[in-house]
Structure formats: structure tokens, C-alpha cells
Amino acid sequence: MKTIRLTMAQALVRFLNMQYISWDGREEPFVEGIFMLPGHGNVVGLGQAIHQEGGRLKVYQGKNEQGMAHAAIAYAKQMKRKRIFAVTSSVGPGAANMVTACATATANNIPVLVLPGDTYASRQPDPVLQQIEHEHSSGISTNDAFRAVCRYFDRIERPEQVMTGLLNAMRVLTDPAQTGAVCLALPQDVEGEAYDYPERFFKKRVHVLDRRPPARQALEEAARLVKEARKPLLICGGGVRYAEAHQAFADFAERFNIPFGETQAGKSALTWDHPLNLGGIGVTGTRAANVIAGQADLIIGVGTRYTDFTTASKWLFDPRARVLNINVSAFHALKLDGMALISDAREGLSALADALKGYKSGWQNEVQDALADWHEELKMLDSLTLDAPPLVNDANAHSAQQFARDLGSDFTQTMALGALNRLIPQDAVVIGSSGSLPGDMQRMWRPHSADSYNMEYGYSCMGYEISGALGQKLAVGDKEVYSMVGDGSFVMLHSELLTAVQEGIKINVCLFDNAGFGCINNLQVAQGNPSLCTELRYRTGSGQHDGAFLTVDYAQIAQGYGCVAYTVRNLAQLEQAVKDSFAIKDRPVLFDIKVAPKTMTDGYESWWRVGSVEVSEDPAQQEVWADHLRHLKDARQY
């Protein structure tokens, strides 16, 4: 057996260079490159290996470990999980920063490989810089935190262990049913230690994505369920996009006259104007989707994991409605006590369609009527002004009015979002994650092209929006990328904006500044509570944050980094700024859009169980609890 002597880190990088993925007759490299923030735990061993063995791998310098890992996640998501980035950090705080990102990846079933440095396997220099010591165990390091948020975890304590570690990593990263974050912790001494590796370990490996067909018996049962249904409803989940089942889903819906709602991950599998597309479903869904969902007698979930936002805390669907789930993951396919058709989304839909010859749903004009009503609502939202109903009658309108005085803007969030949807190129891709924007976008955003909507709402991780935009841009090339981010998330994490400047990469950051955490403020107030730590106001003599709103010049911050930036306080300024920005090609653009609080979309025929207060002397909170009990009695229990 021929061998080659390499350090553990050199072997790891050489192996990554030789991983390929194959599906539907296509074959491409699986690992695109590495995001790196060097430190004493990875700059010597792994850093040297990247210099020596990097080959075709692209290397990007991150600015924050969480941020660069989020960029890797967004890249893999936009690439439909067919290509990934690895991400490496030093030991201690650098590694810990990636734990949040790994949770984001795993919650969304997105592959990302993290390679954090670790403390010495030999333990001779202990305690080294950034090492946490435990009196009850010497075998625990910061990296053990990854165990809870990764699909696979390994610590490479001898150089030969990296072989089984890498093979297991690829097994998980390329498995549609089990994918998520994978962590290989790399003790900094072992990174530089050598071993005589078999040469054949570094041969080209092609990981084949087989499309799992449904089992015959399950297919027969699924067909029986559909044939017995008069008003079935499809739910388009992220699995439709990852399986590239766009056309199969459309064909199925059209052939059997079955309307569909979209999850955040499934949105833009089909364009917004498909005649059976009811839009977003659930807590952040449209009135059309939620009204029709309540009438459905069969729910057919395709590639969805049924989060509480999709099901409106299991309240949205008639408790008597049956559930059929087409999902490559048995874990997700069995949710809501559903009949499981464990299958690739495209294969499952095609096979089920063949088994349903002659079937047609009983929907008549209900879908068209619901859509017509919703399209009128969209027109209202697109043109909503601060002095128009219902805002003028809102009990919290004083917040918006004070903001207008303090920041000199009475621009509404829905009008700004509607205008952006109209102004940007139709093939542009958008990205978001947290706050009120995911709700507004799932309801209002109208995709004109497939796979143009990337909302991280499995973990709804603040800070993903700008880092993710960088990763998304690396995936889509010449298409324009627009990050939809609130001021709260921007302040929390925008480090990779500097990476975009450094690399000459244009991303468009649409910063909606409503001087606070507007989504949570709405939740707080709606539950009968006073505002507490959710608005960006000065503290006054009362001891509370109830003074004037802070006026932050985010455009100036972006300009300081080297971005082109615009301050926007009305529709005319937004139209001109977007038009001017088309000429920018080699650096990021930021639109500092001042939007009044309380001007986002409201809930439509949905409910979200949030832990309302059972005991209170406040009449408003007592009514909230009573409302909670009313909804709870109509919700599914499992």
C-alpha cells in the first residue's frame, strides 16, 4: 500500500479538494472553499496546510466567526445544498462564536463544515490561552458546545483519526435527510503532527445524491388519502427547492387543482403569480392562505418540517383534517401524526400523481376569491401612509408620530418594501432572517423568478442578513443581491460588510431603521405589557427609556467602511437611490431607510402561542390569557 506522509491538517485540506457531488447526471466539486479567521489555534497547522494543499479551494478572510459561518450557510442554501464552504476558527471565543451559526445551519438542514481549533491533545502546555478548565474533567473544551447544535461532532486527537472523521463528515453533509452542521474539532498540536496516510484516501470521491422513491405500500395509502379528500391543500416547503422539484410541484398542483401555501424556505419555488399560489402560510402568512387552510380536509406537506409559524402553533388546520407528508426525512414525515410518504420530493410527487389518475379536487371559486381579496390587501399595503386607516386609529400610533418628529420621516415599512419589490431587477435575489421583515416579506414579497428568496427562519438568527448576503452573492454571481435587515440586526452583526468591501463584492443592504426591535415590541404590547427594552429611546428622568428616539446615521457608518450609502426618508428618495445604485458594481451599497414604527403588516387569520401570562391583575393581560385559552381548545395536541 503506497502512503504519503502529511500532517493531519494537510491531509484534511487535500481530502476536501477531492470531494465531488453528483445528481441527475451532473457532477461538480462539493467544497467551494474556506472562510478563515486565523488565531493561535489554526494559523500554524491548518493555515500552513491551506497554503500548501489549498489547490482549487477559494479562501476568504472573515471578520467575525459567526458572520463568516452564516455566509457559508447562505451560500449552501442558495446552491440547494449541492456545494458548501468550510469555516475555520481559533480555539476558545473564536470557536464559540460559531456555535450560533451551527445551530442556524442544523435548524434549517443546511450543510456547513466547521473546523475550530482545539486545546492541546497532549495537555502538556495546559492551560493554554483561551482554554476553559473543568475540575471534574480534563477532556472538555469550548468545542463540546458544538455537540448540541451539530448533526455530527468529532475531535481529532490523533492524526490518523482524521480519516474516519472526514468520511463521516461527508456522509452527513451530503445526506438530504440528515444534513446540517458538522464539526471536526482540531487540537492545535495534532494539526501539525504527521502520519503515513494511504494515497488512495485522497482519490477523487463522488458522493451521489440518489433520489429516494416512495415505498409501494405507502404510495397506495397516500393515494387513498388524497382520493378521499374533497379540499386538499399543498404546503410548499424548502425540500421542494432543495430537491429541485419546482416543476413537479407545479404540475401536481395544476393537474389536480390543489392550491398551495408557502413556508419561508419554500417561497420562490414558484413565482408569486401562479394561479394556485396562496402565498405564505401560518403566523406570517397571507389571509388567502390561512383562510383556505382552515377549510382544507387534507394537508399535503411537501418538504416541510412544520414549525409553529407554519402551523400557527398547530391551530391553523381543522383538527379533523388529515395530514400527508412527503419528505425525505422520516423524522419530519411523521409530524402532526401524518401519513408518511418517505421520499425525495420530486420522486414522491411524480409517483403520487401517477397513482391519482382521474382525481380532481372539489375546490370551486374559493381559491380565486381568496386571492382576489388578498391582492386588494396588497395594494393597500403598498400605498399605506402614516395618516391612513388603520394606522391613524392605532392605539400605539403615538410611537410612529414621535418617530416622524424625531427622525424626520413618515415613510411606512410596507410602502418601502412594496416599492423595493417593484424597483429592483426581477431576477434579483433577496435575503433576510429576523424581526418584522420576515412576516412582511412572506406576505408581501412577490418573487418573479425561481429561488430568488432566501429567508433564514428556521432559527431566525439576528445577524444572518448581511453575512448571508455575502454568501448568497458568491452563489448567484452577476445577479443583484438585496439584504433586508432591521436596525436591531444590523447593530448586532454586520462584520462581513467589510469583507464585501475588501473583496470588491457588491451586495445591497436595505436597512429598515425603525429605532428599535419593532417585531418584539409589537408582541410585547399586544400581550398587554408596557414597552420594555424594545425601543431605541433615551432614558429620561422617569428612569425609563421613554424619551426621544435615537437618531443613528447608518449611512455614515457604511460610508466609513467604504460602501456607497443613501439616506432615505420618503418614496421619491428611495426610487432615486435604487436607480442610482445600479451603476455601482464593485462595492456594497447600503440604503438607510427610515421607516416609522408600527407600520408593518399585521397577523391574518392566525395565532401564535407565546406563553401568555396566566396570573395578572391587569385587565388587558387577563383578556390575552382568555384569548389564549380560546385558541388552545381548537389546536391540535400532537
C-alpha positions in Angstrom: 0.0 0.0 0.0 1.5 3.3 -1.1 1.5 6.0 1.5 2.2 9.7 1.7 3.4 11.5 4.8 1.4 14.6 5.6 0.4 16.5 8.7 -3.2 15.9 9.8 -4.2 19.4 8.6 -2.5 18.9 5.2 -4.4 15.6 4.8 -7.7 17.3 5.7 -7.3 20.1 3.1 -6.1 17.7 0.4 -9.1 15.5 1.1 -11.5 18.4 0.8 -10.1 19.3 -2.6 -11.1 15.8 -3.9 -14.8 15.7 -2.9 -17.4 15.9 -5.6 -21.1 15.6 -5.7 -23.3 14.0 -8.4 -27.0 14.3 -9.1 -29.3 14.0 -12.1 -26.2 13.4 -14.4 -24.3 16.4 -13.1 -21.0 16.3 -11.3 -19.4 19.3 -9.5 -16.9 19.9 -6.7 -18.6 19.8 -3.4 -16.4 22.1 -1.3 -16.1 25.5 -2.8 -13.6 27.0 -0.3 -12.8 28.0 3.2 -13.8 31.1 5.3 -11.0 31.7 7.8 -10.2 33.8 10.8 -6.7 32.8 11.9 -5.6 32.6 15.5 -3.2 30.6 17.6 -5.3 27.5 17.2 -5.4 27.3 13.4 -2.9 29.8 11.9 0.1 27.5 12.1 -1.1 23.9 11.4 -4.2 24.4 9.3 -3.0 27.8 7.9 0.1 26.1 6.6 -1.9 23.3 5.1 -4.2 25.7 3.3 -1.1 27.4 1.7 0.4 24.0 0.7 -2.7 22.0 -0.2 -5.3 24.6 -1.0 -5.5 23.8 -4.7 -8.8 25.0 -6.2 -10.3 25.9 -2.8 -11.1 29.6 -2.5 -10.1 31.3 0.7 -11.9 34.3 2.2 -10.9 36.2 5.3 -13.8 36.5 7.7 -14.2 39.4 10.2 -16.4 37.6 12.8 -16.6 33.8 13.2 -20.4 33.7 13.4 -20.6 36.1 10.4 -18.4 34.0 8.1 -20.2 30.8 9.1 -23.5 32.5 8.3 -22.1 33.4 4.9 -21.2 29.7 4.3 -24.8 28.7 5.3 -26.4 31.2 2.9 -24.1 30.0 0.1 -25.1 26.4 0.7 -28.7 27.2 0.9 -28.7 29.2 -2.4 -26.8 26.3 -4.0 -29.6 24.0 -2.9 -27.2 22.1 -0.6 -25.1 20.9 -3.6 -22.0 22.9 -2.6 -20.5 24.1 0.6 -17.9 26.2 2.3 -15.8 25.0 5.3 -15.2 27.5 8.1 -12.3 27.6 10.5 -11.6 29.5 13.7 -9.1 29.5 16.5 -9.8 27.9 19.9 -12.0 29.4 22.6 -14.0 32.5 21.8 -13.5 32.1 18.1 -14.9 28.6 18.2 -17.7 29.6 20.5 -18.8 32.4 18.1 -19.6 29.6 15.5 -21.9 27.7 17.8 -24.8 30.0 17.0 -24.2 29.6 13.3 -24.1 25.8 13.6 -27.4 25.9 15.3 -28.7 28.1 12.4 -27.4 25.5 9.9 -28.8 22.5 11.7 -32.2 24.0 12.4 -32.5 24.7 8.6 -31.0 21.4 7.5 -28.2 23.2 5.6 -24.7 21.7 5.3 -21.8 23.6 6.7 -18.4 22.2 7.9 -16.8 23.9 10.8 -13.2 23.3 11.7 -12.4 25.0 15.1 -9.0 24.8 16.6 -9.0 23.0 20.0 -6.8 22.8 23.1 -3.8 20.5 23.1 -4.5 16.8 22.9 -1.2 16.2 24.7 -2.3 18.5 27.5 1.3 19.3 28.2 1.1 23.2 28.0 -2.3 23.3 29.8 -4.0 25.6 30.5 -3.2 27.3 27.2 -4.5 30.7 26.2 -8.4 30.7 25.9 -8.7 27.3 27.5 -11.6 26.7 29.9 -10.7 24.4 32.8 -13.1 22.0 34.5 -12.3 20.4 37.8 -14.3 17.3 37.0 -12.9 16.6 33.6 -9.8 17.5 31.5 -11.4 16.2 28.4 -13.9 19.1 28.0 -13.2 22.2 25.9 -15.3 25.0 24.4 -15.8 22.8 21.4 -18.0 20.4 23.3 -20.7 23.1 22.9 -20.9 22.1 19.3 -22.4 18.7 20.2 -25.8 20.2 20.9 -26.0 22.1 17.6 -24.4 19.8 15.0 -25.5 16.7 13.2 -22.1 15.2 13.6 -19.2 16.0 16.0 -15.7 14.6 16.2 -12.5 15.6 18.0 -9.4 14.6 16.1 -6.9 13.6 18.8 -4.5 11.6 16.7 -3.6 12.4 13.1 -4.9 9.1 11.7 -8.4 9.8 13.2 -9.0 12.4 10.6 -9.7 9.8 8.0 -12.8 8.3 9.7 -13.8 11.8 10.8 -13.8 13.2 7.3 -15.6 10.2 5.9 -18.3 10.6 8.5 -18.5 14.3 7.8 -19.1 13.8 4.1 -21.7 11.1 4.9 -23.7 13.7 6.9 -23.1 16.7 4.7 -24.3 15.0 1.6 -27.3 13.3 3.1 -30.6 15.2 2.3 -32.4 13.7 5.3 -29.7 14.2 7.9 -27.7 17.2 6.7 -26.8 20.2 8.9 -23.7 21.4 10.7 -20.7 19.1 11.1 -17.9 20.0 13.5 -14.4 18.5 13.4 -12.5 19.9 16.3 -8.8 20.1 15.6 -6.4 20.2 18.6 -3.7 22.6 17.6 -0.8 20.2 18.3 -2.4 17.4 16.3 -2.9 19.8 13.3 0.8 19.8 12.8 1.5 16.1 13.6 2.3 13.7 10.7 1.1 10.3 9.6 1.7 8.0 6.7 -1.7 8.2 5.0 -2.7 5.7 2.3 -2.6 7.5 -1.0 -5.9 6.1 -2.1 -7.6 8.1 0.8 -7.1 11.2 -1.4 -8.6 9.8 -4.6 -11.5 11.7 -6.2 -14.7 10.8 -4.3 -18.0 11.4 -5.9 -21.0 11.5 -3.5 -24.1 10.5 -5.4 -27.4 12.1 -4.3 -29.8 9.3 -5.0 -33.5 10.3 -5.3 -35.3 8.0 -2.9 -38.5 6.7 -4.4 -41.6 6.1 -2.2 -42.4 2.6 -1.0 -45.2 0.9 -2.9 -47.5 0.3 0.2 -47.0 3.9 1.4 -47.8 5.2 -2.0 -51.0 3.3 -2.2 -52.1 4.6 1.2 -51.2 8.2 0.2 -53.2 7.9 -3.0 -56.2 6.6 -1.0 -56.0 9.6 1.4 -55.9 12.1 -1.5 -58.8 10.4 -3.3 -60.9 10.7 -0.2 -60.2 14.4 0.2 -62.5 17.0 -1.3 -60.5 20.1 -0.5 -56.8 19.2 -0.1 -54.1 21.9 0.4 -50.5 21.6 -0.5 -47.7 23.2 1.5 -44.5 24.0 -0.4 -41.6 23.6 1.9 -37.9 24.1 1.5 -37.5 20.4 0.4 -39.2 21.3 -2.8 -36.4 23.7 -3.7 -33.5 21.6 -2.4 -34.8 18.6 -4.4 -35.3 20.8 -7.4 -38.9 19.7 -7.6 -40.2 23.0 -8.7 -41.8 21.7 -11.9 -43.1 18.5 -10.3 -44.8 20.5 -7.6 -46.4 22.9 -10.1 -47.5 20.0 -12.3 -49.1 18.2 -9.3 -51.0 21.3 -8.1 -52.3 22.2 -11.6 -53.2 18.6 -12.6 -55.4 18.1 -9.5 -56.5 21.7 -8.9 -54.9 21.8 -5.5 -54.0 25.3 -4.1 -50.8 25.7 -2.1 -49.3 27.8 0.6 -45.6 28.5 1.0 -43.2 28.2 4.0 -40.4 30.7 4.3 -38.0 28.1 3.0 -40.3 27.1 0.2 -41.2 30.6 -1.0 -40.0 31.3 -4.6 -40.1 27.6 -5.7 -42.9 29.0 -7.9 -43.4 32.6 -8.8 -45.9 34.7 -6.8 -48.5 35.0 -9.6 -49.1 31.3 -10.1 -52.9 31.0 -10.0 -52.9 28.4 -7.2 -50.2 30.2 -5.1 -51.9 31.5 -1.9 -48.6 32.9 -0.7 -47.1 32.5 2.8 -48.9 30.3 5.2 -49.2 30.5 9.0 -48.3 33.1 11.5 -46.6 35.3 9.0 -48.8 34.1 6.2 -51.4 35.8 3.9 -55.1 36.0 4.7 -55.7 34.0 1.5 -53.5 31.0 2.6 -54.8 31.0 6.1 -58.5 31.2 5.2 -58.2 28.3 2.7 -56.0 26.3 5.2 -58.9 26.4 7.7 -61.2 24.9 5.1 -58.9 22.1 3.9 -59.7 18.5 4.8 -56.3 17.2 3.8 -52.9 18.9 4.3 -50.2 17.6 2.0 -46.9 18.9 3.3 -44.0 18.6 0.8 -40.5 19.1 2.2 -41.7 21.0 5.3 -40.8 20.5 9.0 -43.9 22.2 10.3 -42.6 24.9 12.5 -45.0 26.6 14.8 -45.1 29.5 12.4 -46.2 27.3 9.5 -49.0 25.6 11.6 -49.9 28.7 13.7 -48.9 26.7 16.8 -51.0 23.7 15.5 -54.1 25.9 15.4 -54.4 26.8 11.7 -55.8 23.5 10.4 -59.2 22.0 11.2 -58.4 19.3 13.9 -60.4 16.8 11.7 -58.2 17.4 8.7 -55.9 14.6 7.8 -52.2 15.1 7.0 -50.0 13.5 4.4 -46.3 14.3 4.4 -43.9 13.8 1.5 -40.4 14.2 3.0 -37.0 12.5 2.6 -36.7 12.6 6.4 -38.7 10.1 8.3 -38.5 12.4 11.4 -40.2 15.2 9.6 -42.6 13.0 7.6 -44.2 11.7 10.8 -45.1 15.1 12.2 -48.7 16.1 13.0 -49.4 12.3 13.2 -49.3 12.4 9.4 -49.2 9.6 6.9 -45.5 9.4 5.9 -44.5 9.1 2.3 -40.8 9.0 2.8 -39.3 10.1 -0.5 -37.4 12.6 -2.4 -39.9 15.5 -3.1 -39.7 15.2 -6.9 -40.0 11.4 -7.0 -42.8 11.4 -4.4 -44.9 13.9 -6.2 -44.4 12.3 -9.6 -45.2 8.8 -8.3 -48.3 10.1 -6.4 -49.5 11.9 -9.4 -49.4 8.7 -11.4 -51.4 6.9 -8.7 -54.1 9.6 -8.8 -55.3 9.4 -12.4 -58.8 10.8 -12.8 -58.8 12.6 -9.5 -59.8 16.3 -9.2 -60.2 18.4 -6.0 -63.5 19.9 -5.1 -62.3 23.5 -4.9 -64.5 25.8 -6.8 -64.2 29.6 -6.6 -62.9 29.8 -3.1 -59.3 30.0 -4.1 -59.8 32.7 -6.7 -62.0 34.7 -4.3 -59.4 34.5 -1.5 -56.6 35.6 -3.9 -58.7 38.5 -5.3 -59.3 39.7 -1.7 -55.6 39.4 -0.9 -54.4 41.2 -4.0 -56.6 44.2 -2.9 -54.9 44.0 0.5 -51.5 44.1 -1.2 -52.5 47.3 -3.0 -53.4 48.8 0.3 -50.1 47.8 2.0 -48.1 49.1 -1.0 -49.7 52.5 -0.6 -50.1 52.7 3.2 -49.3 56.1 4.7 -48.9 57.1 8.3 -52.2 59.1 8.3 -54.3 56.3 6.7 -56.5 53.8 8.4 -55.8 51.6 10.3 -52.7 53.3 11.4 -54.3 56.6 12.3 -56.6 54.8 14.7 -53.9 52.5 16.2 -53.6 52.9 20.0 -49.8 52.9 19.5 -49.8 55.5 16.8 -48.0 57.9 19.1 -44.8 55.9 18.6 -44.9 56.3 14.9 -45.8 60.0 15.2 -43.0 60.7 17.6 -40.6 58.8 15.4 -41.7 61.0 12.5 -40.9 64.1 14.5 -37.5 62.8 15.9 -36.2 61.3 12.7 -38.0 63.4 10.1 -39.6 60.5 8.3 -43.2 59.3 8.0 -42.3 56.6 5.5 -44.1 53.3 6.2 -42.4 49.9 6.2 -45.0 48.3 3.9 -44.7 51.1 1.3 -40.9 50.9 1.3 -41.0 47.1 0.9 -43.6 47.2 -1.8 -41.5 49.9 -3.7 -38.4 47.8 -3.4 -40.2 44.8 -4.8 -41.2 47.0 -7.8 -37.9 48.8 -8.3 -35.2 46.1 -8.1 -34.4 43.7 -11.1 -36.9 40.8 -11.4 -34.1 38.3 -11.3 -32.6 39.8 -8.1 -32.4 37.6 -5.0 -33.3 38.7 -1.5 -32.3 37.5 1.9 -33.5 38.1 5.4 -33.9 36.4 8.8 -35.4 38.2 11.8 -37.6 40.9 13.2 -40.8 42.1 11.4 -39.4 41.9 7.9 -39.8 38.1 7.6 -43.5 38.5 8.2 -43.8 41.4 5.9 -41.8 39.6 3.2 -43.6 36.3 3.4 -46.9 38.2 2.9 -45.8 41.0 0.6 -42.8 39.9 -1.4 -43.7 38.9 -4.9 -40.9 36.7 -6.5 -40.7 36.9 -10.2 -38.1 34.2 -10.6 -37.4 30.9 -9.0 -35.1 30.6 -6.0 -34.9 34.3 -5.5 -36.0 34.3 -1.9 -33.6 33.2 0.9 -35.2 33.7 4.3 -33.5 32.0 7.3 -36.5 31.4 9.5 -35.7 28.0 10.9 -33.6 29.7 13.6 -34.4 33.3 12.8 -30.9 34.3 13.7 -30.3 38.1 14.0 -27.1 38.9 12.2 -27.6 36.4 9.4 -28.9 39.0 7.0 -25.7 40.8 5.9 -23.3 37.9 6.3 -25.7 35.7 4.4 -25.9 38.3 1.6 -22.2 37.9 1.1 -22.5 34.1 0.8 -25.6 34.4 -1.4 -23.7 36.7 -3.8 -20.9 34.2 -4.1 -23.5 31.7 -5.1 -25.5 33.8 -7.7 -22.7 35.6 -9.4 -23.9 38.5 -11.6 -27.4 38.7 -10.1 -28.1 41.5 -7.7 -28.5 40.5 -4.0 -30.6 42.6 -1.6 -30.4 42.0 2.2 -33.5 43.0 4.1 -32.3 43.9 7.6 -33.7 45.8 10.6 -31.6 48.3 12.6 -31.5 45.8 15.5 -30.0 43.1 13.5 -27.6 45.5 11.7 -26.2 46.7 15.0 -25.9 43.1 16.3 -23.7 41.8 13.4 -22.7 43.4 10.1 -19.0 42.4 10.1 -18.9 40.8 6.7 -19.9 44.1 5.1 -16.2 44.8 5.5 -15.3 41.5 3.8 -17.5 42.6 0.9 -15.7 45.9 0.7 -12.3 44.1 0.8 -13.3 41.7 -1.9 -15.0 44.3 -4.2 -18.3 42.4 -4.0 -21.5 44.3 -4.4 -24.3 43.5 -2.0 -27.3 45.8 -1.5 -28.2 46.3 2.2 -31.7 47.6 2.7 -31.6 48.7 6.3 -35.1 49.4 7.7 -34.5 51.7 10.7 -37.5 51.9 13.0 -35.4 52.7 16.0 -35.9 49.5 17.9 -36.8 45.9 17.9 -40.2 46.5 16.3 -41.4 42.9 16.0 -40.8 42.1 19.6 -42.2 45.5 20.7 -45.4 44.5 18.9 -45.5 41.2 20.6 -44.8 42.8 24.0 -47.5 45.4 23.7 -50.1 43.0 22.2 -49.7 40.8 25.2 -50.8 43.7 27.4 -47.3 44.7 28.5 -45.7 48.2 28.5 -42.7 48.7 26.3 -39.6 47.4 27.9 -36.1 47.4 26.2 -37.6 47.1 22.7 -37.4 50.7 21.5 -34.2 52.7 20.9 -35.0 55.7 23.1 -33.1 57.8 25.5 -33.6 57.2 29.2 -35.4 60.1 30.9 -35.8 61.4 34.5 -38.6 58.8 34.9 -35.9 56.1 34.8 -37.5 54.6 31.7 -36.5 54.5 28.1 -39.4 56.8 27.1 -37.5 59.8 25.7 -36.8 60.8 22.1 -35.8 58.2 19.6 -32.1 57.9 18.9 -31.1 59.2 15.5 -28.4 56.9 14.1 -26.7 57.7 10.8 -26.3 54.2 9.4 -25.4 55.6 6.0 -22.4 57.3 7.5 -21.3 54.1 9.2 -21.4 52.2 5.9 -19.5 55.0 4.1 -16.8 54.7 6.8 -16.4 51.1 5.8 -16.1 52.1 2.1 -19.6 51.4 1.0 -21.8 53.6 -1.2 -24.7 54.7 1.0 -28.0 56.6 0.8 -30.3 58.0 3.4 -34.0 57.5 2.5 -37.0 59.2 4.2 -39.6 59.0 1.5 -40.6 57.2 -1.6 -39.1 59.6 -4.1 -35.7 59.3 -2.3 -35.9 55.5 -2.4 -36.7 55.4 -6.1 -33.8 57.7 -6.9 -31.3 55.8 -4.7 -32.2 52.4 -6.2 -31.9 53.8 -9.7 -28.5 55.4 -8.9 -27.2 52.2 -7.2 -27.5 50.2 -10.5 -24.3 51.9 -11.7 -22.3 50.6 -8.7 -20.5 47.3 -9.5 -17.5 46.9 -7.2 -18.6 47.6 -3.6 -21.5 47.2 -1.3 -24.4 49.6 -1.2 -26.5 50.5 1.8 -29.9 52.2 1.9 -30.6 53.7 5.3 -34.4 53.6 5.1 -36.1 55.5 8.0 -39.5 53.8 8.5 -41.9 54.6 11.2 -42.6 52.0 13.9 -46.0 50.2 13.9 -46.1 50.3 10.1 -45.5 46.7 9.3 -48.1 44.1 8.3 -50.4 42.6 10.9 -51.5 39.0 11.5 -54.0 37.5 9.2 -56.3 34.7 10.5 -53.5 33.1 12.6 -52.4 32.6 16.1 -49.0 32.2 17.8 -48.6 30.5 21.1 -46.1 32.6 23.0 -46.5 31.8 26.7 -49.2 34.3 27.8 -49.4 35.2 31.4 -51.9 33.2 33.4 -51.9 35.3 36.6 -52.2 39.1 36.4 -54.2 41.9 37.9 -54.1 43.8 34.6 -57.4 43.5 32.7 -55.6 43.6 29.3 -53.4 40.7 30.3 -56.4 38.8 31.6 -58.1 39.2 28.2 -55.0 38.0 26.5 -55.0 34.8 28.7 -58.7 34.3 27.9 -57.9 34.6 24.2 -55.0 32.1 24.6 -57.4 29.5 26.1 -60.0 30.1 23.3 -57.3 29.3 20.7 -55.8 26.4 22.6 -59.0 24.4 22.7 -59.1 24.4 18.9 -55.4 23.5 18.4 -54.0 20.0 17.7 -52.2 18.4 20.6 -49.7 16.4 18.6 
